[in-house]
């Protein structure tokens, strides 16, 4: 490990940064150092396998953070248990602002779908910022008889419990949106959890499963390459990245709408000045003109806002997704 003197993210540069935002105007050097991220490797823990939405977004953010901080910010994939292995890892990490979590619906709001968690997502993690939201997209193998949502529903009704849909894992948004679709359309589909969306996508293209309700950023390249067929997006309006694909609501299920969203979080004991600084820096990154075309290509809507905004949002979303989990009898 580099010494404090050798490291790019060093004492002087970070104290200067803190001074620029008015955080050290009246504190001693010792107390200021207690509020800065410790010298060491900064990483974004993605609690899902490589190749999924979390991986794609985190790598774009990590690259910009690397330039901003003058040190390499790693993306660390720690998949398993629907994202909870990685989330628990971050919750137990040193609260110094160096270990960040890429949070999503499954880990930050729908955690009641997973029993016997060894950590408390509410009390052990602290939100830094809302990143973005994204529609899901109902996709099938190109050989499927279904060429629309209506045809997919008709096929599912004619073959109850014979159509398998894959997800990134139990309790993930790619699972729960499928459960919401089942309830709304009154169809019986079999849920097949995978260890990440990439594995599920591979099996969909191989014909081993029949459908997915994938996050749009992870699916858009496969759709445009013709490797899977998009039937509909789950948002209330069409996506700018796939304007020709209708919404589920306009395809026979009025008022159907469901989107995923993403956060950055840290261990709950992380000092407020560090959280505030991370919020400001990541907020600048996601709102930068340089990344705007990429977000549009991926079908993402940037959110941002304060840490309080993120906290209030998570409370509301937890109630919504917990209700679905209870009604669908998941977990």
C-alpha positions in Angstrom: 0.0 0.0 0.0 1.3 3.5 -0.8 2.3 5.7 2.0 0.3 8.9 2.8 3.1 10.9 1.2 3.2 8.9 -2.0 -0.6 8.4 -2.5 -2.3 10.7 -5.1 -5.3 11.0 -2.7 -3.1 12.6 -0.1 -3.5 14.6 3.0 -2.7 18.0 1.5 -4.9 17.6 -1.6 -7.9 16.4 0.2 -7.6 19.1 3.0 -7.5 21.7 0.2 -10.6 20.2 -1.3 -12.3 20.3 2.1 -11.2 23.8 2.5 -12.7 24.8 -0.8 -16.1 23.6 0.2 -15.9 25.2 3.6 -15.5 22.1 5.7 -12.3 22.9 7.5 -12.4 26.6 8.1 -12.4 26.4 11.9 -11.2 22.9 12.7 -7.7 21.6 13.6 -5.7 19.4 11.2 -6.3 16.4 13.4 -10.1 16.7 13.4 -10.2 17.4 9.7 -8.2 14.3 9.0 -10.7 12.3 11.1 -13.4 13.4 8.6 -11.7 12.6 5.4 -11.6 9.2 3.7 -8.6 7.2 4.9 -5.7 6.9 2.5 -6.1 3.7 0.6 -7.9 2.0 -2.3 -11.3 3.5 -3.2 -13.8 1.0 -4.7 -17.4 0.7 -5.8 -18.8 -2.7 -4.7 -21.3 -3.9 -7.3 -23.3 -6.7 -5.6 -24.0 -8.4 -8.9 -22.1 -10.2 -11.5 -20.1 -8.4 -14.2 -22.0 -7.4 -17.4 -25.2 -6.2 -15.7 -26.7 -2.8 -15.2 -24.8 -2.1 -12.0 -21.5 -3.1 -13.5 -22.1 -0.8 -16.6 -23.1 2.3 -14.6 -20.5 1.8 -11.9 -17.6 1.5 -14.4 -18.6 4.8 -16.0 -18.8 6.5 -12.6 -15.5 4.9 -11.3 -13.7 6.2 -14.4 -14.8 9.7 -13.8 -14.0 9.5 -10.1 -10.6 8.2 -10.9 -9.9 11.4 -13.0 -11.5 13.6 -10.3 -9.5 12.1 -7.4 -6.2 11.4 -9.2 -6.3 7.7 -8.2 -7.7 4.5 -9.6 -11.2 3.8 -8.3 -12.0 0.1 -8.7 -15.2 -1.7 -9.5 -15.5 -4.8 -7.3 -18.1 -7.3 -8.2 -19.3 -9.3 -5.2 -22.3 -11.2 -6.4 -24.7 -13.5 -4.6 -27.9 -13.7 -2.5 -29.7 -11.2 -4.7 -27.1 -8.6 -4.0 -26.9 -9.0 -0.3 -23.5 -10.5 -0.1 -21.9 -7.3 -1.5 -24.3 -5.1 0.4 -23.4 -6.8 3.7 -19.7 -6.5 2.9 -20.1 -2.7 2.5 -22.2 -2.4 5.6 -19.3 -4.1 7.6 -16.5 -2.1 5.9 -14.6 0.6 7.6 -16.7 3.8 7.6 -14.1 5.9 5.9 -15.7 6.7 2.5 -13.5 4.4 0.5 -15.9 1.5 0.1 -19.0 2.4 -1.8 -22.0 0.3 -2.6 -23.9 0.4 -5.9 -27.4 0.1 -4.4 -30.6 -1.1 -6.2 -34.2 -2.0 -5.5 -33.3 -5.5 -4.3 -30.8 -4.4 -1.6 -32.2 -1.0 -0.7 -36.0 -1.4 -0.7 -37.1 -5.0 -1.5 -34.9 -6.7 1.1 -37.9 -8.3 2.9 -37.9 -10.8 0.0 -34.7 -12.4 1.5 -35.1 -14.0 4.9 -32.4 -14.3 7.6 -30.2 -11.4 6.5 -27.1 -11.0 8.6 -27.2 -7.2 8.4 -29.9 -4.5 8.5 -30.0 -2.6 5.1 -31.8 0.3 6.8 -29.6 0.9 9.8 -26.2 -0.5 8.5 -26.1 1.4 5.3 -26.3 5.1 4.6 -27.4 6.6 1.3 -25.1 9.0 -0.4 -27.0 9.9 -3.6 -29.7 8.7 -6.0 -28.0 8.0 -9.3 -30.7 7.3 -11.9 -33.8 5.3 -12.8 -34.4 3.0 -15.7 -37.3 1.1 -17.2 -37.2 -2.7 -17.5 -37.9 -4.3 -20.8 -39.8 -7.5 -21.5 -37.6 -9.5 -23.8 -37.9 -13.0 -25.3 -35.9 -15.3 -27.5 -36.1 -14.2 -31.2 -37.7 -17.6 -32.0 -40.6 -17.0 -29.6 -44.1 -17.1 -31.0 -44.8 -13.9 -29.0 -44.2 -10.6 -30.9 -46.2 -8.4 -28.6 -47.1 -8.2 -24.9 -50.7 -9.3 -25.8 -49.3 -12.4 -27.6 -47.0 -13.1 -24.7 -49.9 -13.0 -22.3 -52.0 -15.2 -24.5 -49.1 -17.7 -24.8 -48.6 -17.7 -21.0 -52.4 -18.3 -20.4 -52.3 -21.2 -22.9 -49.3 -22.7 -21.2 -49.6 -22.1 -17.5 -46.4 -22.6 -15.5 -44.5 -23.6 -18.6 -42.9 -20.3 -19.5 -39.7 -19.6 -17.5 -38.5 -16.0 -16.9 -35.0 -15.4 -15.6 -33.7 -12.8 -13.2 -30.5 -11.6 -11.6 -31.6 -13.3 -8.4 -34.3 -13.6 -5.8 -35.7 -10.2 -4.7 -33.9 -8.3 -7.4 -35.9 -5.8 -9.5 -35.6 -8.1 -12.5 -37.5 -10.7 -10.4 -40.0 -8.4 -8.7 -41.1 -6.6 -11.9 -41.8 -10.1 -13.3 -43.9 -10.8 -10.2 -45.8 -7.6 -10.7 -46.5 -8.5 -14.3 -47.8 -11.9 -13.3 -50.2 -10.3 -10.8 -51.4 -7.6 -13.2 -51.7 -9.9 -16.3 -53.1 -12.8 -14.2 -50.6 -15.3 -15.7 -48.5 -18.1 -14.3 -44.8 -17.9 -15.0 -41.9 -19.8 -13.4 -39.2 -17.6 -11.9 -35.6 -18.9 -12.5 -33.1 -16.9 -10.4 -29.6 -16.6 -11.7 -26.4 -15.3 -10.2 -26.6 -12.1 -12.2 -28.3 -10.9 -15.3 -25.5 -11.9 -17.7 -26.1 -15.6 -16.9 -29.8 -15.2 -17.4 -29.3 -13.3 -20.7 -27.0 -16.1 -21.9 -29.7 -18.7 -21.2 -32.4 -16.6 -22.8 -30.4 -16.3 -26.0 -29.7 -20.0 -25.8 -33.4 -20.9 -25.5 -33.1 -22.4 -22.0 -35.5 -19.8 -20.6 -38.2 -18.0 -22.4 -38.3 -14.4 -21.1 -36.7 -11.7 -18.9 -37.8 -8.4 -17.4 -34.3 -7.0 -17.7 -33.1 -3.5 -16.8 -32.9 -1.6 -20.0 -29.2 -0.6 -19.8 -28.1 -4.3 -19.7 -30.5 -5.3 -22.5 -30.3 -2.6 -25.0 -27.2 -3.8 -26.9 -28.6 -7.3 -27.2 -31.9 -5.9 -28.5 -30.2 -3.7 -31.1 -28.1 -6.7 -32.2 -31.2 -8.8 -32.7 -30.1 -11.4 -30.1 -33.3 -10.9 -28.1 -36.7 -9.5 -29.0 -38.1 -6.6 -27.1 -41.8 -6.7 -26.6 -42.4 -3.7 -24.3 -40.8 -1.4 -21.7 -42.2 -1.2 -18.2 -42.1 2.6 -17.7 -45.1 4.8 -18.1 -43.7 6.3 -21.3 -41.5 5.0 -24.1 -37.7 5.0 -23.7 -35.7 7.4 -25.8 -33.1 4.7 -26.4 -35.8 2.3 -27.9 -38.6 4.7 -29.1 -40.1 2.0 -31.3 -40.8 -0.3 -28.4 -44.2 0.3 -26.8 -44.9 0.4 -23.1 -46.7 -2.5 -21.4 -49.4 0.0 -20.5 -50.2 0.7 -24.1 -49.9 -3.0 -25.0 -52.9 -4.2 -23.0 -52.2 -3.6 -19.3 -53.4 0.0 -18.6 -51.6 1.8 -15.8 -48.8 -0.7 -15.5 -45.6 1.1 -14.7 -42.5 -0.1 -12.9 -38.9 1.3 -13.0 -35.6 0.5 -11.3 -33.4 3.0 -9.6 -29.9 3.0 -8.4 -28.0 4.6 -5.5 -24.5 5.0 -4.0 -24.3 4.0 -0.3 -21.7 3.7 2.4 -21.4 2.1 5.8 -23.7 3.8 8.3 -21.0 5.1 10.5 -19.4 7.2 7.7 -19.0 10.8 8.9 -21.4 13.4 7.5 -18.7 15.6 5.9 -17.4 12.6 3.9 -20.9 11.7 2.8 -21.7 15.3 1.8 -18.4 15.5 -0.2 -19.1 12.2 -2.0 -22.7 13.4 -2.7 -21.4 16.6 -4.3 -18.7 14.9 -6.3 -20.8 12.0 -7.7 -23.6 14.5 -8.3 -21.3 16.5 -10.6 -20.2 13.3 -12.4 -23.7 12.0 -13.2 -24.8 15.4 -14.3 -21.8 16.1 -16.5 -22.4 16.9 -20.2 -19.7 14.3 -21.1 -21.8 11.4 -19.8 -25.2 12.7 -21.0 -25.1 10.9 -24.3 -24.1 7.6 -22.6 -27.0 7.8 -20.1 -29.4 8.5 -23.0 -28.1 5.5 -24.9 -28.6 3.3 -21.9 -32.1 4.6 -21.3 -31.3 6.1 -17.9 -32.9 9.2 -16.3 -30.5 10.9 -14.0 -31.8 11.7 -10.5 -29.2 13.2 -8.2 -30.2 15.4 -5.2 -29.1 15.6 -1.6 -28.5 12.8 0.9 -31.8 13.6 2.6 -33.6 13.3 -0.8 -32.1 9.8 -1.2 -33.1 8.8 2.4 -36.7 10.0 2.0 -36.9 8.2 -1.4 -35.7 4.9 0.1 -38.3 5.0 2.8 -41.1 5.5 0.3 -39.8 2.8 -2.0 -39.3 0.3 0.8 -43.0 0.6 1.6 -44.0 0.1 -2.0 -41.9 -2.9 -2.7 -42.6 -4.5 0.7 -46.3 -4.4 -0.2 -45.6 -6.2 -3.5 -43.5 -8.8 -1.7 -46.3 -9.4 0.8 -49.1 -9.6 -1.8 -47.0 -11.9 -4.1 -46.0 -14.0 -1.2 -42.3 -13.9 -2.0 -39.7 -15.1 0.4 
